Amino acid sequence: MRLERYREMRDFSRTPEPRGRAVLPKKNEVQGIVITHPDRVIWPQLGITKLELARYIGEVGERMLPQVANRPLTLLRCPDGAEAKCFYQRHPGSTKGEYLFVNSIPALISLTQNGAVEVHTWGVTLPDARHPDRITLDLDPDAELPWEKLRAATVLTRTLLEGLKLKSFLKTTGGKGLHVVIPILPRLGWDEVRKFSRLLAEMLAKEWPDLFTAKMAKQKRTGKVFVDYLRNADTASAVAAYSPRARPGATVSTPLAWEELDKIDLRAKFTVRSVPRRLAQLRHDPWRKYFTTRQAITAAMRRALGGARL
């Protein structure tokens, strides 16, 4: 594994403050970060601008930062808007041996200033890049699969995990699927965690073959939910909680309480404009127990999934 150097995406766009007098924030400034081209439209159909996106990140920053801080990042940058050509970035500039991370809200806002719309995180927290501390099961349904089937598949996934005594957390992806996220103690290496996540996917497909598939091939997914366990490989990533998506509607990957998984299709409900209102109305953070959950993958779990050795 060659992940040796990381560069913090610092809040380098911060406006310097003249000495001796207070400076009022500029109209195009968010938490000290000057947003250039603030009127550039990111989602044309909704009229959401670069400045509005930066303000959204500032509003949700206290919830978003713990989910992304000190994790290697993969960014989807859309300099001409979310409906134009976008590209992924893992390295700062052309430096191939370094990887990006942030650890402050202004640094998160700087990502927007530099054209990032989507923020994706790896399953590790620095400085330990060799031992994952979360598993993400991406439940990716066939486009024609109704919401009720995806909802049932998500409940069954949680049931399997509870049977293994693993706590899990739910979020929308901002796309057509859902993420089930499992915090784990960083004790196993990438290969072991990926193989364990594969065992989870294969067990779901074995127990409910009419609903799940663990096969990536498109022809195997018809009418089913693909359990994408490949998010748990070295350098792979998953969209971060509270990250917008470069998709029509300005949807957001949004943490949910399990009780919110209702009969109403939630996948497109949460957007750049609605998530701040949602957070203001919530009595409790749906993921409030995420960072106090201490659990590890055990030999007994592997045996229960039919994989005594990984």
N, C-alpha and C positions, 0 to 999 in steps of 0.2 A: 504494500500500500504506500502511495507516494504523497499523502497529504501532509506536507511538512510545514508549509507557510500559509498564514492567513493574514489578510489585511482588513482592518476595520474600516467600514464605510462611515467615515466620520462626517460630522455636520460641517463640512468645509464651506458650505454656502452661507454660513452664519454672517450676518452683517456686523462689521467691527463697530464698536461703540466709541464715539469720540469721548475723550477724557473731560471730566469736569461738568458734564451736564447730562440729564436724562434724555433718552431718545424715544420718541413715540413710535410704536410699530407702524410700518408702512402697510398700505392696503394689500399689497401682494406679498406680505411676510407672514409666515406661520411658525410660531415658536422660535423666532429668530432666524428662520431660513427664508431667504429671499427667493420667491418663485418667479423665474424668468418666463416670459411668454405666458402669463397667467390666464389669458383669454383663449389659449389654444383649446379647441374642443376635443375631448377624449372620447365621449360617447355622443356622436352627432344627433341621434334620434331623441336623446334626452336633454341635450344641451349642457351636459356636465363638462366643466372646464378643468384644466390642470390645477387651477387654484382651488376649485371645489374639491377635487380629489385630495390635494394636500391638506385641506382643512378636515376632510373626513379622517385621514390618517392621524392628524393631531387629536381629533375627538376620541378615536378608539384606541389611541396609543397605549393607555394604561392597561388595557386588556390584551392588546396585540403583542406588546413588547415581551412579556414573559414567555410567549409562545415561540418567539423568534430569536431572542437575545442569545448571543454567543453560539448560534448554530450556523454552520456553513450555509450559504444562500445560493439559490439559482433564481435569477430574475428574468421575468418576461418584460422586455422593454419595447414600448410602442411610441416612438418619438413623434409619429404623425397621427396618433389616436388609436383607440382600441379596435377600430374596424379597418385599419390600414395594415401594412406589413409590420409584423413584430418579430423579435428575435430573442433567443435565450442567451443569458450571460451568467457564467460562473466565475470568471476570472476578472480582476481589475484591469481594464484596458487589454493589452495584448500579452500580459504576463501570465504564462501558462502554469507556472509553479505556485501561484498564490490563489487563495479563495476568499470570498467576501463574507463578512459578518457585521452585525451591528449590535450595540448595547445601550442605545438611548433613543428616546422618541425623536429628538431632532435628527438623528442619523436615519431613522425610518422615513422621516419627511424628506430627507435628502435623496432617498431612493426615488421618490416621486419627482423631485426637482430634476433628476437625471433621467427621466423618461420611463421609469419602471411603473408598470401597472399591476403586475402580479408578483407576489413574493412567495417563493417555494423554499422549504427548509429540508435539510437532511435530518436523518434520525439520530444525530449525535449532538452532544454539547461540548464545545471546546473547554479545556485543551485536549480532552480525550476524544480523538477522532476515530478510534479503533473499536470502541465498544458502544453500540447503539443503546439509547435509553428510551426508545419508543418503537412500537410496531404500528404501522398503518395498514389496515385492510381496506382497500378501495373497492367498494361494491359498485361495479360498473354494469348497469343493466343494458340489455338490448334496447334499442331505440323504441321498439314497439311494445315493450313490457309495461303494463299499467303500474301506476304508483302503488296500488294495494299489494302487488306481488313484490315490489322492492321493499315496501314496509315489512311484509312478512319475512323476507330474506334477512332484513336487518335485525328483526327480533330474534330469529333463529341463530344468527351469528352471536348475539349477546348471550343467548341461552347456552350455546356451546362454551363460550368463554367463562360464564358463571359456573358451569359444570367443572371447569378446570381451576376454579377459584381465582380467576383473573378479572379484575375490574376494568371496565372499558368506558370510553367517552365517545359521544356522537357529535358529528357536525355535517352540515351540508358541504358540498364541494363548490357550489356556485355553478355547477354544470348539471349533468343528468344523474349523477350518482350520489352516494353518501360515503363518508369515511367513519370507520370505527377505529379509534385510536387507543392503544394499550400502553400505558407507561410501564417501563421495566427498569430494574436496577442495571447499570451498565457493567455487566459481568461477562457476557459472552461476546465473541467477535462477530463480525459481519456475516460470515458464512453460516455460523450456527444460528443466528437470528433469522436469516433468510430461509434456512431450511425448516426452522420451526414454523415460520409463517406459511411456508408451503404446505406443511402438514396440516395446519388449520384449514387452508383452502381445500385441500384434498379430502379432509374429513367432511366438510360441508357438502362437497360434491358427491361423496360416497353416501351420506345419510339422506340427502335430498336431491337426487340426480335430476329430477324434473325441474328444479328451481335454480341450482347452482352449477357452474362449471369452473374448473381450475385451469382450463386450456385457453391459451391466448388466441388461437386461430379463430378468425371471424365466423367460420361456418359452424363452430362448436358453441357459439354464443346465442344462436337464434332462440328467442323466447326465454332466455335465462339471464342470470346475474353472473358475470365474470368476477371472481374473487381475485383481484389483482394484488398478489403478494410481492410482486417485483419492486414495489416501492421501498422494500426493506433491504436493498442491495447497496453496496458501497458506491457512493456518488449519486445514487438515485434520490429523488426528492418527492415531496407532496406539497400541494398548495397549503399555505399557512392559514391558521385560524384568523379571521377578520381580513384576509387579503381579498381585494376586489378581483374580478375576472375580466379578461379582455373579451367579453362576450356581449351580445345585445342585452340590454336591460341593466347593465352595471351590477350584476349579481355579485354576492359576497359569500365566501366560505364561512359559515356561521355556526359556532358551537350551540348545541341544543341540550336541554335536559331530556333524559330518556322519556319522560312523561309527555314531552311535546311531540313525539312521533305519533301523529294522529292520522286520521283517514284523509285529511286534507293534504294535498301535495305541497310540500314545503320547499321544494328545490329552487324555485324562482321567487320565493316570497321576500327574501332578504337582499337588500340592495345598498349601494353607497348612501342613498338618501334615507332609507328606513332603518338601518342598523343602529345609528346613533339614538334614534327615538326608542328603539327596542331596549337598548342598554339603559337608557334613562328610566324606563318603566320597570325593569326587572328588579325584583326584591333580592334575588341571589344570583351570583354568577353560576351558570349551569355547570361550569367546570371548576368550581371552587375547591373540590377535593383532588384535583389532578396532581398538584405538586406535593401533596402529602401522601399520595398513594405509593406505598413501598412494596413491590412484588417482584419476584424473580421467576424465570423459567426453570422448572425442575425436571429431574429425571422421571418423576411420576407423571408429569404432564406429557412428556414425550412418549412414555409407554402407553398412556391412555389414547394417544393419537396414532398408535401403531408405529412409532419410530423410536425404538429404544436407543438407537445411536443416531446422532446427527452427522 
